[in-house]
Each structure stands twice: as C-alpha cells, then as structure tokens.
Amino acid sequence: MSKTTQKNIAIIGGGPSAMMLAYVLSKFHTVTIYEKNNGLGNKFLVAGKGGFNFTNSLAGTELAEKYSPKEFMQEAILSFDSKALREWYANLGLETFVGTSGRVFPIKGIKPVEVLNKIKEKLHSQNVIIEYDHEFIGFDENKNVKIKFKDEIKTLIADYYIFALGGSSWSVTGSDGKWTKHFEEIGVNIIPFESSNCGVNINWDNHIVENHAGKPLKNISVTVDGTTLKGEAVITKYGLEGNVIYPIIPKVRKLLKTKIKVEIKIDFKPDNTIDDLLKRVSNKKISSKDYGKLFNLKREQLALIKCYTTKEEYLSVELFIRKIKNLSIPVESLRDIEESISTVGGIDIEELNPDFSLKNHPKIYCIGEMVDWDAPTGGFLLQGAFSMGHLAGKSIYDIINKAI
Ligand SMILES: Cc1cc2nc3c(=O)[nH]c(=O)nc-3n(C[C@H](O)[C@H](O)[C@H](O)COP(=O)(O)OP(=O)(O)OC[C@H]3O[C@@H](n4cnc5c(N)ncnc54)[C@H](O)[C@@H]3O)c2cc1C
C-alpha cells in the first residue's frame, strides 16, 4: 500500500483487544494507541498473576458456543479462533500448551510480563505509536474525540477511531468504566455494568466463616436452574468462589432479578449415585459420627451439610445421603463488580454493526470487554478480546482497500 493510501488509525485504550487491532492494521496504516496509564495491558498482567489462560483448546464452532450472545461474537471467534491465536503467539516466540480442562497456558517459565513485552516489541517493529498518560475525556460538539494529556486537552483527528476501554472491574488496572457517560452523550445506549465470573454472597453461619473459610470443595457438582457443572469451589468468608461457580453466574444473575429464591444445589459425590451410597450403609448400625469416614467427607463438607439440614434429616442416614447428593444453599447476591474477573454491560450490542462499528457513527468502533458480551473463565475472555480486535482490524483494512 502506498503512503497516500495510508490512513490514520486512533485506538483509545491499550488492552489485548487494542493490541491485536494495532497489530493487524499497523502493517498498512499509521496506528496510534492512546492509553491513560503509563503502560499497556495492565489487566492482561493481572490476568497473568493467577492461572494465565491465554485461550482455550476448544476451536471453531465449539469455541463460539461459549460466548453469549453467540450470534454477536460468532463471526469474530470463527475468523480468529484459538488455533489462530496460538499460532500468532508462536510467531511471537511464545509457545503454549493445553493444561487442565482445555485451558491454554504459556509454556513453563514464560512470565506474563515477557508475553506483554513480546507483543509490544512486535507493535514497535510495525511502528505503532504509543501515547501513554493520554486519557479519553469525551467527545466535542462535532463528535471529535477529546484526549487529556497532563494539563493539555487535544482533539484527535484520525480516519478511524477504535475504542477498547475495557469493562468495569479491577479499576486499579485502568478499566474503570468511567467512559460510559461520554458515549451516552453522543446517543449510544449503555447497558449498566454487572459482575460476571465472580463469587456469590451467602449468609453463612458464623461457624462456617470461623472454621472453614479458605477451604476448597473439590470434585463437586453444582446445579442452578437445571444447569449442572463439575469442578471446584472455595468456601470464603462471604460465600463461594471458584471455577465451578463462575460459569453459573449468568443464570444466578438472571434469577436474582426475579422474586424467585435463588439456590445453588451442591452434589458432594457426583461420581456416586444415591444407591451407591446406600449400599455402604446397608445392614449396618450407623451413627452420624461415622459419616465422615463412611462417605469420605471432610469436616467442611459435613459442616455445610449440617448447616442446611434439619436435625431429623442429619440423623437419618437415608435423608443425609440425599443431602450429600443435593444440598440447597440460598444465594444472597453476586460479589461486587470491582472484584469480579469480568463484567457484562457497557456498549449495547444493538448499537453495533457486525464488524463492531457504531451504526450511527460508522468510523467509530468499540471492541473488547467494553461491549456487552459474556464468556466464562478458561481463556475465553482474552480470546474474545483478541478476536474482536482482529475482526475490526480486518474490516477496516477491507473498507479502506475497497475505497481505493
Ligand atoms: C483477576 C483477573 C484475572 C483474569 N484472568 C484471565 C485469564 O486467565 N484468561 C482470560 O482469558 N481472561 C482473564 N481475565 C480477563 C481479561 O484480562 C480481560 O477480559 C481482558 O483484559 C479485556 O481486554 P480489553 O482489551 O477489552 O480491555 P482491558 O484489558 O480492560 O484494557 C482496557 C484499557 O483501556 C484503558 N482505558 C480505560 N479507560 C480509558 C480512558 N478513558 N482513556 C484511555 N485509556 C483508557 C485502560 O487503562 C486499559 O489499559 C482476567 C481478569 C482479571 C481481572
């Protein structure tokens, strides 16, 4: 592409979705990222502190199934799925491996900051300009983008503006959701942010908090409103957290908005049927003191069951077995947005074209977690952000090419 056909691309926000878009377009156009922090990818680094799932081993349509609304995310996911993302990482010199439950990690020894540095090196090699400490503060009366740098307010002049401002959790990373009012001012509908991939608040008995907070509940299954998942939860001071809890949050969130009492049903022995457990007690005289050994239940499991059963149920071994298989625990609410792994809400998807440009402002795009979509943990969030950046980049590239 010649210099004269080069366009100016302004990306506002510097997370994974922005970096992917910058990578796609900077091979052909002048790309500038405006980030309010003094570094890119702060939330990416936070994600790296826990189990750093780059993506998931599910690919193609199986991967697309994990997103909601699926129809909205499908094209982005299918056109740049987990295989494509792993190849991209590999080209940057970052080998990956598939770990437990299909999560894809960088190979051992590679630190999150090294991953970020590799991506940044690539962007620098493609001449991406990065303006740190540049904060988006709204649109002027002509809908131009206003950016604050120190005490100066600049008006950006570019051919395309891509916003990648993130969701609203972990505001310390820069993704504070404060941008929503600016979009409302230009007539873009905003869906209020809510927690996703978060813990649930449960009104625990003091005994549970004092004696069992921090203990894991391994190999359990959890059912909410007909959906059952197997995995692990952790008892916390406020309720439950963990990989089996996060995927049921969309259902819990929906139910909490109704007047129906929301309950999580725990099966502590998902690999055993009620009959299997009954066989262990047939023709034996059982005391409740034997339950732990007999059913291989830990103190915290026994304590939870005791809290949510009547004395009569606890002392009858048959009724106790039914509780092992199906213990209902009422949920009060979701954990606060600030501490959740991701958020739903933000830019209403009805405002966007399939390539993530705004229907009423076609030169403005919105990508990543700032848009109202959802996915569980397990690598699907970063994959979603990268895929959106890739699709928007490709679309802008095609539009410019067609116009030449
Ligand atoms: C604790 C934790 C662990 C996680 N672990 C994983 C994981 O293992 N796997 C996974 O797939 N996902 C994980 N995630 C989620 C993942 O990190 C996010 O979904 C992803 O970073 C979203 O990318 P994004 O590009 O949309 O936005 P973000 O990464 O949030 O980036 C948005 C950027 O915009 C900037 N910005 C905001 N407002 C302005 C403004 N007004 N002006 C200029 N810049 C602005 C912010 O400073 C930020 O740099 C985790 C998240 C958390 C909090």
The ligand as an SDF file (V2000), in Angstrom:
LIG
                    3D

 53 58  0  0  0  0  0  0  0  0999 V2000
   -8.0010  -11.0320   38.1270 C   0  0  0  0  0  0  0  0  0  0  0  0
   -8.2600  -11.2890   36.6560 C   0  0  0  0  0  0  0  0  0  0  0  0
   -7.8110  -12.4740   36.0820 C   0  0  0  0  0  0  0  0  0  0  0  0
   -8.0900  -12.7210   34.7260 C   0  0  0  0  0  0  0  0  0  0  0  0
   -7.6210  -13.8940   34.1750 N   0  0  0  0  0  0  0  0  0  0  0  0
   -7.8990  -14.1640   32.8880 C   0  0  0  0  0  0  0  0  0  0  0  0
   -7.3890  -15.3540   32.2660 C   0  0  0  0  0  0  0  0  0  0  0  0
   -6.6200  -16.1100   32.8770 O   0  0  0  0  0  0  0  0  0  0  0  0
   -7.7750  -15.6270   30.9930 N   0  0  0  0  0  0  0  0  0  0  0  0
   -8.6140  -14.7910   30.2920 C   0  0  0  0  0  0  0  0  0  0  0  0
   -8.9580  -15.1040   29.1490 O   0  0  0  0  0  0  0  0  0  0  0  0
   -9.0130  -13.6140   30.8130 N   0  0  0  0  0  0  0  0  0  0  0  0
   -8.7000  -13.2860   32.0870 C   0  0  0  0  0  0  0  0  0  0  0  0
   -9.1250  -12.0990   32.6300 N   0  0  0  0  0  0  0  0  0  0  0  0
   -9.9610  -11.1800   31.8000 C   0  0  0  0  0  0  0  0  0  0  0  0
   -9.1320  -10.3960   30.7710 C   0  0  0  0  0  0  0  0  0  0  0  0
   -7.9710   -9.8740   31.3880 O   0  0  0  0  0  0  0  0  0  0  0  0
   -9.9900   -9.2590   30.1860 C   0  0  0  0  0  0  0  0  0  0  0  0
  -11.2050   -9.7770   29.7020 O   0  0  0  0  0  0  0  0  0  0  0  0
   -9.2540   -8.5310   29.0580 C   0  0  0  0  0  0  0  0  0  0  0  0
   -8.0990   -7.8900   29.5690 O   0  0  0  0  0  0  0  0  0  0  0  0
  -10.1430   -7.4950   28.3730 C   0  0  0  0  0  0  0  0  0  0  0  0
   -9.3900   -6.8760   27.3720 O   0  0  0  0  0  0  0  0  0  0  0  0
   -9.8380   -5.4670   26.7550 P   0  0  0  0  0  0  0  0  0  0  0  0
   -8.8460   -5.1650   25.6830 O   0  0  0  0  0  0  0  0  0  0  0  0
  -11.2470   -5.4730   26.3920 O   0  0  0  0  0  0  0  0  0  0  0  0
   -9.7160   -4.4110   27.9540 O   0  0  0  0  0  0  0  0  0  0  0  0
   -8.6820   -4.1700   29.1290 P   0  0  0  0  0  0  0  0  0  0  0  0
   -7.6510   -5.2200   29.1940 O   0  0  0  0  0  0  0  0  0  0  0  0
   -9.5160   -3.9410   30.3220 O   0  0  0  0  0  0  0  0  0  0  0  0
   -7.9480   -2.8240   28.6750 O   0  0  0  0  0  0  0  0  0  0  0  0
   -8.6240   -1.5880   28.6070 C   0  0  0  0  0  0  0  0  0  0  0  0
   -7.6040   -0.4710   28.5920 C   0  0  0  0  0  0  0  0  0  0  0  0
   -8.2650    0.7740   28.3740 O   0  0  0  0  0  0  0  0  0  0  0  0
   -7.6660    1.7580   29.2030 C   0  0  0  0  0  0  0  0  0  0  0  0
   -8.6260    2.8420   29.4570 N   0  0  0  0  0  0  0  0  0  0  0  0
   -9.7690    2.7910   30.1730 C   0  0  0  0  0  0  0  0  0  0  0  0
  -10.3600    3.9990   30.1760 N   0  0  0  0  0  0  0  0  0  0  0  0
   -9.5710    4.8280   29.4490 C   0  0  0  0  0  0  0  0  0  0  0  0
   -9.6580    6.1900   29.0690 C   0  0  0  0  0  0  0  0  0  0  0  0
  -10.6720    6.9820   29.4850 N   0  0  0  0  0  0  0  0  0  0  0  0
   -8.6950    6.7210   28.2860 N   0  0  0  0  0  0  0  0  0  0  0  0
   -7.6420    5.9480   27.8540 C   0  0  0  0  0  0  0  0  0  0  0  0
   -7.4980    4.6550   28.1880 N   0  0  0  0  0  0  0  0  0  0  0  0
   -8.4690    4.0840   28.9670 C   0  0  0  0  0  0  0  0  0  0  0  0
   -7.3210    1.0070   30.4740 C   0  0  0  0  0  0  0  0  0  0  0  0
   -6.3380    1.6800   31.2210 O   0  0  0  0  0  0  0  0  0  0  0  0
   -6.8530   -0.3340   29.9110 C   0  0  0  0  0  0  0  0  0  0  0  0
   -5.4660   -0.3590   29.6770 O   0  0  0  0  0  0  0  0  0  0  0  0
   -8.8320  -11.7860   33.9640 C   0  0  0  0  0  0  0  0  0  0  0  0
   -9.2520  -10.5860   34.5400 C   0  0  0  0  0  0  0  0  0  0  0  0
   -8.9680  -10.3210   35.8780 C   0  0  0  0  0  0  0  0  0  0  0  0
   -9.4340   -9.0220   36.4900 C   0  0  0  0  0  0  0  0  0  0  0  0
  1  2  1  0
  2  3  1  0
  2 52  2  0
  3  4  2  0
  4  5  1  0
  4 50  1  0
  5  6  2  0
  6  7  1  0
  6 13  1  0
  7  8  2  0
  7  9  1  0
  9 10  1  0
 10 11  2  0
 10 12  1  0
 12 13  2  0
 13 14  1  0
 14 15  1  0
 14 50  1  0
 15 16  1  0
 16 17  1  0
 16 18  1  0
 18 19  1  0
 18 20  1  0
 20 21  1  0
 20 22  1  0
 22 23  1  0
 23 24  1  0
 24 25  2  0
 24 26  1  0
 24 27  1  0
 27 28  1  0
 28 29  2  0
 28 30  1  0
 28 31  1  0
 31 32  1  0
 32 33  1  0
 33 34  1  0
 33 48  1  0
 34 35  1  0
 35 36  1  0
 35 46  1  0
 36 37  1  0
 36 45  1  0
 37 38  2  0
 38 39  1  0
 39 40  1  0
 39 45  2  0
 40 41  1  0
 40 42  2  0
 42 43  1  0
 43 44  2  0
 44 45  1  0
 46 47  1  0
 46 48  1  0
 48 49  1  0
 50 51  2  0
 51 52  1  0
 52 53  1  0
M  END
$$$$
